[in-house]
Amino acid sequence: MPLAADHNLTIRLFPERSELEGRDRIHIHGSPKGPLHLSISPRVHLLSIRIDGRDHPYTFRRGRLALSPNPNLSPLTVDLDIHYTCRFDDPAPVRPLNADNPGFGVSGTISPAGTFILAGAGWYPRLADARESFDLRVEGPADTVAVTTGRAVDIAHTGKRTVSRWQIDNPLEGLSLSAGPYVVDRRSGHGTTAATFLFPENRHLSPRYLEASLDYLKRYSDLFGAYPFDGFSVVENFFPTGYGFPAYTLIGGRVLRLPFIPHTSLPHEIVHNWWGNGVLVDSASGNWCEGLASYTADYLNKANQSSDAAMDYRRQALRNFSSLVSPESDFPLNRFRSRTDPVTKAVGYDKAAMVFHMLHQKLGDAAFWNALRDLYRQFLFQHASWQDLQKIFERQAGRPLEAFFRQWVDRPGAPQIQLKGTRQIAGDGSYRTIGRIVQEKPYYDVTIDLVVETGEGPIKQAVRLSTGQTAFDIPSRTKPRALVADPDYHLFRRLSPQEMPPTVNTLKGSSAPVAVVARRMGRFGRPLAGQLARAMGLGSIRIVDETDFDPAEAAGNDLLFIGLPAQPTLAQWLPRNLELAPGSFQAGGQRFNDSTDVLFFVARHPDHSKNIVSLIHPLSPEAAGSATVKIPHYGRYSYLAFSDGRNRIKGTWEVKRSPLMVRWETATRP
């Protein structure tokens, strides 16, 4: 008989002292594999341990609770009563400068602003190797409503306290807990119920989130299989997070107010109820669920919009990886566990999503989507590894895929490809486009699309590349105008610097930039340089004053100007298409001259093409603060203009050259 533990758990929250009091009455039954032991936070102060109504001796060390003597009957039936208190007071950021780590290192915090405790914080006892169920009762100050995974049984307001009760029956990897002064709204549809738990000032957002939640729940149920939980909730957090837990998502209030979240972040968190919370991740072989969630939610939304939107997503995934992940920081997908910084996101989300896209391209629609339905059906509430995914896709494909998974999951990196020796040959009333497609070591086995543009339309040819180079010969009836390799970005690859416009992400990926503080910034310049460096996640940055900076240092260094430099030698490195003056600037065809305006851009250094020049140009010291916090969120853009903290202009420099493109009309040849 498998070991089971039925928890009757009561939690009392005391926000003023960042503390909870817990009483867990656990009915344990079944056949244990060995001595019983439980895990709970090392911060816990145990008040009493009782078995079958009697005090029982125990040992507690480093979060491990062992009963002594240990009940050793098999099959076992025992009632364990644990009474404890615990303090959770991790500092929670209200307006953090940098949001690359979505949890900000917070595992548990109880405060008057709200309660947030992750499953791994150990806020309740867990019995090893047991299937657990919970009847959870959370008591807090008046109007403090608690939320966790499961089915909401009741919310009762009694005098100065509010009691929330939840029933959790599904097998889980752990329970997280949130609590706050929530107003609860619910709506049913498509065979399930959506709910919102929002602070009073954000309750007006409820209708849009309820409608969107029901729509996405139906979409993914139709695509993958029936939704595996009793309902889904959108829960507000008191600091900016973006978590997807079983049956609910926890999003910061400031983020919830952004108009695009119901159709960007929300579907990603909802689809995690299939991938990650429905089918669990065997993380020993790598976390595949973030890439699959990104592909089946974020990418699929773009594909449903238009083919151009889908191509833009693929191109941006390649740009993210190429600008943020250096060969030294790269690692294979089988080592990805979770997002903690821009590098882990570019690998675990962007590269993984492109791997699923290439698998989709390789197998076709029917085999790909059938494989995902098989994965969900066979592994619901079970752990699946990359190897399990490989086997399921192989069954649907009807052929081995070991080489594909070994190349893209077990190896770091990406192919680096270019065209060589391309030329036209005119024949008797026809033309041939010939050349070689070349890749750098280590070699990948890939198929890449070559497209010849002619007056009669495009001619596409798929070319396999598995060694250092492959020759191609593409006939056409009319004279070729251009040749482009991988024009739609279907292949995951490392882009060349020529293919990537400098962007905010390029600066974020810089290894050791130099910040040059303009003389006119005065005492305000150095603090702004430090603030911007922290916002960008730049762990290593050297800050120098303009008067001490040697222009010869530009060779081999990325530069970040803090304010408009006065030296003509430095000013000439700035883009000429942006009109810059001490009290104004022009961007996107608009002139800005208000004291609340801020310009930020990243551009290629005109004399050192491997390096970038970036600039923050605030028209007043006060204007810079709010813009600095927001700039890192615009990673894909080259230039930004803000007014009073709001983005007014954003854009990306045009890419005019590429080693994968030849335009004979302009005589450009790699």
ZAVO-881904 format. One record per residue (C-alpha): z, y, x; chain. Coordinates in steps of 0.2 Angstrom, whole numbers, padded with zeros to 4 digits. Layout:
! ZAVO-881904
ATOM     pz     py     px  mol
ATOM      Z      Y      X    A
...
This chain:
! ZAVO-881904
ATOM     pz     py     px  mol
ATOM   0000   0000   0000    A
ATOM  -0005   0017   0008    A
ATOM   0009   0029   0012    A
ATOM   0010   0043  -0001    A
ATOM   0021   0058  -0003    A
ATOM   0024   0068  -0019    A
ATOM   0031   0085  -0015    A
ATOM   0041   0095  -0028    A
ATOM   0041   0111  -0018    A
ATOM   0050   0127  -0022    A
ATOM   0048   0142  -0011    A
ATOM   0057   0159  -0013    A
ATOM   0050   0174  -0005    A
ATOM   0060   0188   0002    A
ATOM   0047   0201   0008    A
ATOM   0060   0214   0014    A
ATOM   0067   0202   0027    A
ATOM   0050   0193   0030    A
ATOM   0058   0177   0025    A
ATOM   0056   0162   0014    A
ATOM   0068   0149   0008    A
ATOM   0061   0132   0004    A
ATOM   0067   0116  -0005    A
ATOM   0056   0101  -0004    A
ATOM   0060   0086  -0014    A
ATOM   0048   0073  -0008    A
ATOM   0046   0056  -0016    A
ATOM   0039   0044  -0002    A
ATOM   0032   0027  -0007    A
ATOM   0021   0015   0002    A
ATOM   0020   0006   0018    A
ATOM   0022   0017   0034    A
ATOM   0013   0013   0050    A
ATOM   0029   0017   0060    A
ATOM   0045   0027   0059    A
ATOM   0044   0042   0047    A
ATOM   0042   0059   0054    A
ATOM   0038   0076   0047    A
ATOM   0030   0092   0054    A
ATOM   0036   0109   0050    A
ATOM   0036   0126   0059    A
ATOM   0047   0127   0075    A
ATOM   0054   0143   0067    A
ATOM   0062   0134   0053    A
ATOM   0081   0134   0051    A
ATOM   0086   0118   0043    A
ATOM   0100   0119   0030    A
ATOM   0101   0101   0024    A
ATOM   0092   0085   0024    A
ATOM   0097   0072   0011    A
ATOM   0090   0055   0007    A
ATOM   0093   0047  -0010    A
ATOM   0106   0061  -0014    A
ATOM   0116   0059   0002    A
ATOM   0116   0069   0018    A
ATOM   0106   0061   0032    A
ATOM   0106   0063   0051    A
ATOM   0090   0069   0059    A
ATOM   0083   0077   0075    A
ATOM   0072   0092   0075    A
ATOM   0062   0097   0091    A
ATOM   0047   0108   0093    A
ATOM   0042   0107   0074    A
ATOM   0044   0088   0073    A
ATOM   0058   0082   0061    A
ATOM   0063   0064   0063    A
ATOM   0076   0055   0052    A
ATOM   0089   0045   0062    A
ATOM   0091   0031   0057    A
ATOM   0074   0030   0050    A
ATOM   0071   0021   0034    A
ATOM   0062   0005   0039    A
ATOM   0059  -0004   0022    A
ATOM   0041  -0009   0019    A
ATOM   0035  -0005   0006    A
ATOM   0046   0010   0006    A
ATOM   0052   0020  -0009    A
ATOM   0064   0035  -0004    A
ATOM   0068   0052  -0011    A
ATOM   0069   0065   0003    A
ATOM   0077   0082   0000    A
ATOM   0074   0096   0013    A
ATOM   0082   0113   0012    A
ATOM   0077   0126   0024    A
ATOM   0073   0145   0028    A
ATOM   0060   0152   0039    A
ATOM   0054   0169   0045    A
ATOM   0036   0174   0046    A
ATOM   0033   0191   0053    A
ATOM   0017   0191   0063    A
ATOM   0010   0209   0064    A
ATOM  -0004   0211   0052    A
ATOM  -0017   0225   0056    A
ATOM  -0021   0237   0042    A
ATOM  -0036   0245   0050    A
ATOM  -0040   0235   0066    A
ATOM  -0052   0242   0079    A
ATOM  -0060   0225   0083    A
ATOM  -0064   0212   0070    A
ATOM  -0072   0199   0080    A
ATOM  -0058   0186   0077    A
ATOM  -0057   0186   0058    A
ATOM  -0039   0181   0058    A
ATOM  -0033   0193   0071    A
ATOM  -0021   0180   0077    A
ATOM  -0010   0181   0062    A
ATOM  -0004   0164   0056    A
ATOM   0010   0169   0045    A
ATOM   0017   0186   0038    A
ATOM   0029   0190   0024    A
ATOM   0030   0208   0020    A
ATOM   0032   0221   0005    A
ATOM   0013   0223   0007    A
ATOM   0009   0205   0004    A
ATOM   0011   0187   0010    A
ATOM  -0001   0177   0020    A
ATOM   0003   0160   0028    A
ATOM  -0010   0148   0035    A
ATOM  -0008   0130   0033    A
ATOM  -0005   0127   0051    A
ATOM   0010   0139   0051    A
ATOM   0021   0125   0045    A
ATOM   0028   0134   0030    A
ATOM   0032   0117   0021    A
ATOM   0036   0099   0028    A
ATOM   0021   0088   0030    A
ATOM   0022   0069   0032    A
ATOM   0011   0061   0045    A
ATOM  -0002   0048   0039    A
ATOM   0002   0051   0020    A
ATOM  -0008   0056   0005    A
ATOM   0001   0071  -0001    A
ATOM   0002   0079  -0018    A
ATOM   0011   0095  -0023    A
ATOM   0020   0102  -0038    A
ATOM   0022   0120  -0030    A
ATOM   0034   0133  -0037    A
ATOM   0033   0150  -0029    A
ATOM   0046   0163  -0034    A
ATOM   0045   0181  -0028    A
ATOM   0049   0199  -0033    A
ATOM   0043   0206  -0050    A
ATOM   0024   0205  -0052    A
ATOM   0022   0196  -0035    A
ATOM   0010   0182  -0039    A
ATOM   0007   0168  -0027    A
ATOM  -0010   0159  -0024    A
ATOM  -0014   0143  -0016    A
ATOM  -0027   0128  -0017    A
ATOM  -0026   0118  -0033    A
ATOM  -0024   0121  -0052    A
ATOM  -0014   0136  -0058    A
ATOM  -0001   0129  -0070    A
ATOM   0008   0145  -0075    A
ATOM   0013   0162  -0070    A
ATOM   0030   0167  -0078    A
ATOM   0039   0184  -0077    A
ATOM   0057   0183  -0079    A
ATOM   0068   0198  -0076    A
ATOM   0066   0204  -0058    A
ATOM   0057   0189  -0052    A
ATOM   0040   0181  -0055    A
ATOM   0037   0163  -0053    A
ATOM   0019   0155  -0050    A
ATOM   0017   0137  -0052    A
ATOM   0002   0126  -0044    A
ATOM  -0002   0108  -0045    A
ATOM  -0012   0101  -0030    A
ATOM  -0019   0083  -0032    A
ATOM  -0034   0082  -0021    A
ATOM  -0032   0076  -0003    A
ATOM  -0031   0091   0008    A
ATOM  -0030   0096   0026    A
ATOM  -0016   0108   0022    A
ATOM  -0010   0122   0010    A
ATOM  -0011   0141   0014    A
ATOM  -0002   0153   0004    A
ATOM  -0005   0171  -0002    A
ATOM   0005   0182  -0013    A
ATOM   0005   0200  -0019    A
ATOM   0005   0211  -0034    A
ATOM  -0010   0203  -0042    A
ATOM  -0018   0206  -0058    A
ATOM  -0026   0190  -0064    A
ATOM  -0043   0189  -0073    A
ATOM  -0052   0173  -0078    A
ATOM  -0069   0168  -0085    A
ATOM  -0076   0151  -0089    A
ATOM  -0094   0146  -0088    A
ATOM  -0106   0131  -0082    A
ATOM  -0091   0119  -0084    A
ATOM  -0079   0128  -0073    A
ATOM  -0068   0143  -0072    A
ATOM  -0068   0158  -0060    A
ATOM  -0053   0169  -0057    A
ATOM  -0049   0185  -0048    A
ATOM  -0032   0189  -0040    A
ATOM  -0034   0208  -0036    A
ATOM  -0022   0222  -0033    A
ATOM  -0021   0234  -0048    A
ATOM  -0032   0248  -0039    A
ATOM  -0046   0235  -0037    A
ATOM  -0046   0227  -0054    A
ATOM  -0062   0235  -0059    A
ATOM  -0071   0224  -0047    A
ATOM  -0066   0209  -0056    A
ATOM  -0081   0207  -0068    A
ATOM  -0094   0208  -0054    A
ATOM  -0085   0194  -0044    A
ATOM  -0082   0183  -0059    A
ATOM  -0100   0184  -0063    A
ATOM  -0106   0181  -0046    A
ATOM  -0094   0167  -0043    A
ATOM  -0100   0157  -0058    A
ATOM  -0118   0160  -0054    A
ATOM  -0116   0153  -0036    A
ATOM  -0105   0138  -0042    A
ATOM  -0119   0133  -0053    A
ATOM  -0132   0135  -0040    A
ATOM  -0123   0124  -0027    A
ATOM  -0118   0111  -0040    A
ATOM  -0136   0109  -0045    A
ATOM  -0141   0108  -0027    A
ATOM  -0128   0097  -0019    A
ATOM  -0117   0089  -0032    A
ATOM  -0103   0093  -0044    A
ATOM  -0090   0106  -0038    A
ATOM  -0076   0096  -0032    A
ATOM  -0061   0107  -0037    A
ATOM  -0053   0113  -0054    A
ATOM  -0059   0131  -0052    A
ATOM  -0063   0145  -0040    A
ATOM  -0053   0161  -0036    A
ATOM  -0057   0177  -0027    A
ATOM  -0041   0183  -0019    A
ATOM  -0037   0200  -0011    A
ATOM  -0028   0201   0005    A
ATOM  -0018   0216   0011    A
ATOM  -0027   0216   0028    A
ATOM  -0045   0213   0032    A
ATOM  -0049   0194   0032    A
ATOM  -0063   0183   0026    A
ATOM  -0056   0166   0024    A
ATOM  -0063   0151   0014    A
ATOM  -0050   0139   0008    A
ATOM  -0052   0125  -0004    A
ATOM  -0055   0133  -0021    A
ATOM  -0053   0151  -0016    A
ATOM  -0058   0164  -0004    A
ATOM  -0046   0177   0003    A
ATOM  -0054   0194   0007    A
ATOM  -0047   0211   0012    A
ATOM  -0047   0224  -0001    A
ATOM  -0057   0237   0009    A
ATOM  -0070   0223   0011    A
ATOM  -0070   0218  -0007    A
ATOM  -0075   0236  -0012    A
ATOM  -0091   0235  -0002    A
ATOM  -0106   0233  -0014    A
ATOM  -0115   0220  -0005    A
ATOM  -0100   0207  -0003    A
ATOM  -0103   0198  -0019    A
ATOM  -0120   0192  -0013    A
ATOM  -0117   0190   0006    A
ATOM  -0099   0185   0011    A
ATOM  -0095   0178  -0006    A
ATOM  -0108   0164  -0007    A
ATOM  -0104   0159   0011    A
ATOM  -0086   0156   0006    A
ATOM  -0090   0147  -0010    A
ATOM  -0102   0135  -0002    A
ATOM  -0088   0130   0010    A
ATOM  -0081   0121  -0005    A
ATOM  -0095   0109  -0002    A
ATOM  -0096   0110   0017    A
ATOM  -0079   0111   0026    A
ATOM  -0067   0110   0011    A
ATOM  -0076   0097   0001    A
ATOM  -0084   0087   0016    A
ATOM  -0071   0089   0029    A
ATOM  -0076   0092   0048    A
ATOM  -0072   0080   0061    A
ATOM  -0069   0093   0074    A
ATOM  -0068   0081   0089    A
ATOM  -0087   0081   0089    A
ATOM  -0089   0100   0085    A
ATOM  -0088   0110   0069    A
ATOM  -0105   0109   0060    A
ATOM  -0099   0117   0043    A
ATOM  -0101   0135   0048    A
ATOM  -0119   0133   0053    A
ATOM  -0123   0123   0037    A
ATOM  -0114   0136   0026    A
ATOM  -0123   0150   0035    A
ATOM  -0140   0141   0032    A
ATOM  -0137   0135   0014    A
ATOM  -0129   0151   0008    A
ATOM  -0134   0166   0019    A
ATOM  -0151   0160   0024    A
ATOM  -0155   0153   0007    A
ATOM  -0151   0169  -0001    A
ATOM  -0164   0178   0010    A
ATOM  -0177   0164   0008    A
ATOM  -0175   0167  -0011    A
ATOM  -0178   0185  -0009    A
ATOM  -0194   0184   0001    A
ATOM  -0203   0176   0016    A
ATOM  -0201   0192   0025    A
ATOM  -0182   0192   0022    A
ATOM  -0181   0174   0028    A
ATOM  -0190   0178   0044    A
ATOM  -0179   0193   0047    A
ATOM  -0164   0182   0046    A
ATOM  -0171   0170   0058    A
ATOM  -0176   0183   0070    A
ATOM  -0159   0191   0070    A
ATOM  -0151   0174   0073    A
ATOM  -0162   0173   0089    A
ATOM  -0157   0191   0094    A
ATOM  -0139   0188   0091    A
ATOM  -0139   0173   0102    A
ATOM  -0150   0181   0116    A
ATOM  -0140   0197   0117    A
ATOM  -0122   0190   0115    A
ATOM  -0123   0174   0124    A
ATOM  -0126   0174   0142    A
ATOM  -0130   0157   0151    A
ATOM  -0112   0158   0159    A
ATOM  -0104   0160   0142    A
ATOM  -0115   0147   0133    A
ATOM  -0108   0130   0127    A
ATOM  -0115   0116   0116    A
ATOM  -0113   0115   0097    A
ATOM  -0102   0099   0099    A
ATOM  -0089   0110   0108    A
ATOM  -0089   0123   0094    A
ATOM  -0072   0124   0084    A
ATOM  -0071   0141   0076    A
ATOM  -0076   0159   0078    A
ATOM  -0065   0169   0089    A
ATOM  -0077   0182   0097    A
ATOM  -0096   0187   0096    A
ATOM  -0101   0172   0108    A
ATOM  -0093   0159   0097    A
ATOM  -0101   0166   0081    A
ATOM  -0118   0167   0089    A
ATOM  -0117   0149   0094    A
ATOM  -0107   0141   0080    A
ATOM  -0115   0151   0066    A
ATOM  -0132   0158   0071    A
ATOM  -0138   0144   0083    A
ATOM  -0131   0130   0071    A
ATOM  -0140   0138   0056    A
ATOM  -0156   0138   0066    A
ATOM  -0154   0120   0071    A
ATOM  -0152   0115   0052    A
ATOM  -0168   0126   0049    A
ATOM  -0178   0116   0062    A
ATOM  -0172   0100   0055    A
ATOM  -0177   0106   0038    A
ATOM  -0194   0110   0045    A
ATOM  -0195   0093   0053    A
ATOM  -0190   0083   0038    A
ATOM  -0198   0093   0024    A
ATOM  -0189   0098   0008    A
ATOM  -0186   0082  -0001    A
ATOM  -0178   0073   0014    A
ATOM  -0168   0087   0019    A
ATOM  -0160   0091   0003    A
ATOM  -0158   0073  -0002    A
ATOM  -0149   0071   0015    A
ATOM  -0137   0085   0010    A
ATOM  -0133   0077  -0007    A
ATOM  -0130   0060   0002    A
ATOM  -0118   0069   0014    A
ATOM  -0108   0076   0000    A
ATOM  -0108   0060  -0010    A
ATOM  -0103   0049   0004    A
ATOM  -0090   0060   0013    A
ATOM  -0082   0070  -0001    A
ATOM  -0064   0073   0005    A
ATOM  -0068   0063   0021    A
ATOM  -0071   0069   0039    A
ATOM  -0089   0069   0045    A
ATOM  -0095   0072   0062    A
ATOM  -0112   0077   0069    A
ATOM  -0115   0059   0072    A
ATOM  -0112   0055   0054    A
ATOM  -0124   0069   0049    A
ATOM  -0137   0062   0061    A
ATOM  -0136   0045   0053    A
ATOM  -0138   0052   0035    A
ATOM  -0153   0063   0040    A
ATOM  -0161   0048   0049    A
ATOM  -0160   0037   0033    A
ATOM  -0169   0050   0023    A
ATOM  -0182   0054   0037    A
ATOM  -0185   0035   0040    A
ATOM  -0185   0038   0059    A
ATOM  -0173   0040   0073    A
ATOM  -0167   0058   0076    A
ATOM  -0157   0055   0092    A
ATOM  -0167   0065   0103    A
ATOM  -0167   0080   0091    A
ATOM  -0148   0080   0090    A
ATOM  -0145   0076   0108    A
ATOM  -0156   0091   0113    A
ATOM  -0149   0104   0100    A
ATOM  -0131   0098   0098    A
ATOM  -0126   0090   0114    A
ATOM  -0134   0103   0126    A
ATOM  -0131   0121   0128    A
ATOM  -0144   0134   0129    A
ATOM  -0161   0137   0121    A
ATOM  -0179   0136   0128    A
ATOM  -0187   0151   0136    A
ATOM  -0205   0152   0133    A
ATOM  -0220   0163   0137    A
ATOM  -0239   0163   0137    A
ATOM  -0249   0162   0153    A
ATOM  -0268   0163   0157    A
ATOM  -0273   0168   0140    A
ATOM  -0292   0173   0138    A
ATOM  -0306   0172   0126    A
ATOM  -0322   0162   0129    A
ATOM  -0337   0168   0119    A
ATOM  -0349   0154   0114    A
ATOM  -0365   0152   0104    A
ATOM  -0359   0161   0088    A
ATOM  -0341   0156   0091    A
ATOM  -0326   0159   0101    A
ATOM  -0312   0150   0110    A
ATOM  -0294   0156   0114    A
ATOM  -0287   0146   0129    A
ATOM  -0272   0147   0139    A
ATOM  -0255   0139   0143    A
ATOM  -0239   0140   0135    A
ATOM  -0225   0139   0148    A
ATOM  -0206   0136   0148    A
ATOM  -0193   0137   0161    A
ATOM  -0181   0123   0166    A
ATOM  -0172   0114   0159    A
ATOM  -0186   0108   0148    A
ATOM  -0185   0106   0129    A
ATOM  -0196   0095   0118    A
ATOM  -0202   0107   0105    A
ATOM  -0217   0111   0094    A
ATOM  -0222   0129   0093    A
ATOM  -0234   0138   0082    A
ATOM  -0249   0148   0090    A
ATOM  -0258   0160   0078    A
ATOM  -0274   0168   0083    A
ATOM  -0278   0184   0072    A
ATOM  -0296   0186   0068    A
ATOM  -0307   0196   0056    A
ATOM  -0308   0181   0045    A
ATOM  -0289   0179   0044    A
ATOM  -0276   0170   0055    A
ATOM  -0279   0152   0063    A
ATOM  -0263   0142   0066    A
ATOM  -0261   0128   0078    A
ATOM  -0245   0118   0082    A
ATOM  -0243   0114   0100    A
ATOM  -0231   0102   0107    A
ATOM  -0222   0107   0123    A
ATOM  -0211   0095   0132    A
ATOM  -0214   0098   0150    A
ATOM  -0216   0114   0160    A
ATOM  -0233   0119   0152    A
ATOM  -0245   0114   0139    A
ATOM  -0263   0120   0138    A
ATOM  -0271   0125   0122    A
ATOM  -0289   0128   0116    A
ATOM  -0291   0136   0098    A
ATOM  -0308   0139   0091    A
ATOM  -0313   0153   0080    A
ATOM  -0329   0159   0072    A
ATOM  -0326   0177   0075    A
ATOM  -0319   0186   0090    A
ATOM  -0300   0185   0092    A
ATOM  -0290   0201   0090    A
ATOM  -0273   0194   0095    A
ATOM  -0263   0178   0099    A
ATOM  -0245   0176   0095    A
ATOM  -0233   0161   0098    A
ATOM  -0220   0158   0086    A
ATOM  -0224   0173   0075    A
ATOM  -0212   0168   0061    A
ATOM  -0197   0164   0073    A
ATOM  -0196   0146   0067    A
ATOM  -0191   0139   0084    A
ATOM  -0173   0143   0091    A
ATOM  -0176   0150   0108    A
ATOM  -0169   0163   0120    A
ATOM  -0179   0179   0118    A
ATOM  -0185   0188   0133    A
ATOM  -0179   0206   0135    A
ATOM  -0196   0213   0130    A
ATOM  -0194   0204   0113    A
ATOM  -0177   0212   0110    A
ATOM  -0174   0230   0105    A
ATOM  -0157   0236   0113    A
ATOM  -0144   0236   0099    A
ATOM  -0126   0238   0097    A
ATOM  -0125   0219   0100    A
ATOM  -0133   0222   0117    A
ATOM  -0118   0233   0122    A
ATOM  -0106   0221   0115    A
ATOM  -0113   0207   0126    A
ATOM  -0113   0218   0142    A
ATOM  -0102   0210   0155    A
ATOM  -0096   0225   0164    A
ATOM  -0102   0242   0157    A
ATOM  -0098   0259   0165    A
ATOM  -0092   0272   0153    A
ATOM  -0096   0290   0159    A
ATOM  -0086   0304   0151    A
ATOM  -0095   0320   0148    A
ATOM  -0087   0336   0155    A
ATOM  -0088   0344   0138    A
ATOM  -0077   0330   0130    A
ATOM  -0062   0337   0139    A
ATOM  -0045   0327   0137    A
ATOM  -0052   0319   0122    A
ATOM  -0065   0309   0131    A
ATOM  -0056   0295   0140    A
ATOM  -0045   0290   0125    A
ATOM  -0062   0289   0115    A
ATOM  -0069   0278   0129    A
ATOM  -0055   0266   0128    A
ATOM  -0055   0266   0109    A
ATOM  -0073   0262   0108    A
ATOM  -0072   0249   0122    A
ATOM  -0058   0240   0112    A
ATOM  -0068   0241   0096    A
ATOM  -0083   0233   0105    A
ATOM  -0073   0219   0112    A
ATOM  -0077   0225   0130    A
ATOM  -0064   0217   0140    A
ATOM  -0070   0224   0156    A
ATOM  -0075   0242   0157    A
ATOM  -0074   0255   0170    A
ATOM  -0071   0273   0165    A
ATOM  -0077   0288   0176    A
ATOM  -0079   0306   0173    A
ATOM  -0096   0313   0173    A
ATOM  -0092   0324   0189    A
ATOM  -0087   0308   0198    A
ATOM  -0102   0297   0193    A
ATOM  -0115   0293   0206    A
ATOM  -0132   0292   0197    A
ATOM  -0137   0278   0210    A
ATOM  -0124   0267   0200    A
ATOM  -0136   0266   0186    A
ATOM  -0146   0252   0195    A
ATOM  -0138   0236   0189    A
ATOM  -0125   0243   0177    A
ATOM  -0125   0246   0158    A
ATOM  -0120   0264   0154    A
ATOM  -0110   0271   0140    A
ATOM  -0110   0290   0139    A
ATOM  -0095   0297   0130    A
ATOM  -0102   0314   0124    A
ATOM  -0118   0322   0129    A
ATOM  -0119   0323   0148    A
ATOM  -0122   0340   0156    A
ATOM  -0131   0335   0172    A
ATOM  -0150   0335   0170    A
ATOM  -0151   0319   0180    A
ATOM  -0141   0310   0167    A
ATOM  -0148   0318   0152    A
ATOM  -0165   0313   0156    A
ATOM  -0161   0295   0154    A
ATOM  -0158   0298   0135    A
ATOM  -0172   0294   0122    A
ATOM  -0183   0309   0120    A
ATOM  -0187   0305   0102    A
ATOM  -0169   0310   0098    A
ATOM  -0166   0328   0098    A
ATOM  -0149   0331   0106    A
ATOM  -0139   0347   0108    A
ATOM  -0120   0350   0111    A
ATOM  -0118   0355   0092    A
ATOM  -0132   0345   0084    A
ATOM  -0144   0330   0084    A
ATOM  -0159   0323   0075    A
ATOM  -0161   0305   0070    A
ATOM  -0172   0296   0057    A
ATOM  -0181   0313   0053    A
ATOM  -0164   0321   0048    A
ATOM  -0155   0335   0057    A
ATOM  -0136   0334   0059    A
ATOM  -0125   0349   0063    A
ATOM  -0109   0347   0054    A
ATOM  -0092   0344   0063    A
ATOM  -0090   0327   0054    A
ATOM  -0106   0320   0061    A
ATOM  -0108   0307   0074    A
ATOM  -0123   0299   0083    A
ATOM  -0122   0282   0092    A
ATOM  -0137   0273   0100    A
ATOM  -0141   0260   0113    A
ATOM  -0158   0261   0122    A
ATOM  -0167   0253   0137    A
ATOM  -0164   0263   0153    A
ATOM  -0181   0271   0157    A
ATOM  -0179   0267   0176    A
ATOM  -0170   0250   0176    A
ATOM  -0177   0239   0162    A
ATOM  -0164   0226   0163    A
ATOM  -0150   0239   0159    A
ATOM  -0146   0249   0144    A
ATOM  -0140   0267   0141    A
ATOM  -0129   0270   0126    A
ATOM  -0121   0286   0119    A
ATOM  -0108   0291   0107    A
ATOM  -0111   0310   0102    A
ATOM  -0097   0316   0090    A
ATOM  -0099   0334   0085    A
ATOM  -0080   0336   0084    A
ATOM  -0065   0325   0091    A
ATOM  -0060   0321   0073    A
ATOM  -0076   0314   0068    A
ATOM  -0076   0300   0081    A
ATOM  -0061   0290   0075    A
ATOM  -0068   0284   0059    A
ATOM  -0085   0280   0066    A
ATOM  -0079   0271   0081    A
ATOM  -0071   0258   0070    A
ATOM  -0087   0255   0060    A
ATOM  -0100   0255   0074    A
ATOM  -0097   0236   0079    A
ATOM  -0101   0230   0062    A
ATOM  -0119   0237   0064    A
ATOM  -0123   0225   0078    A
ATOM  -0142   0223   0074    A
ATOM  -0146   0241   0075    A
ATOM  -0151   0252   0089    A
ATOM  -0146   0269   0082    A
ATOM  -0133   0275   0069    A
ATOM  -0128   0292   0062    A
ATOM  -0112   0295   0052    A
ATOM  -0106   0309   0042    A
ATOM  -0088   0310   0037    A
ATOM  -0086   0292   0042    A
ATOM  -0100   0286   0031    A
ATOM  -0116   0279   0038    A
ATOM  -0131   0290   0034    A
ATOM  -0145   0283   0046    A
ATOM  -0147   0266   0054    A
ATOM  -0162   0259   0063    A
ATOM  -0169   0248   0076    A
ATOM  -0182   0252   0090    A
ATOM  -0199   0245   0088    A
ATOM  -0204   0230   0099    A
ATOM  -0221   0234   0106    A
ATOM  -0223   0220   0120    A
ATOM  -0219   0202   0121    A
ATOM  -0223   0188   0133    A
ATOM  -0227   0178   0117    A
ATOM  -0240   0190   0111    A
ATOM  -0258   0195   0117    A
ATOM  -0268   0209   0109    A
ATOM  -0285   0211   0117    A
ATOM  -0288   0227   0108    A
ATOM  -0275   0235   0118    A
ATOM  -0278   0224   0134    A
ATOM  -0260   0218   0134    A
ATOM  -0259   0201   0143    A
ATOM  -0244   0192   0150    A
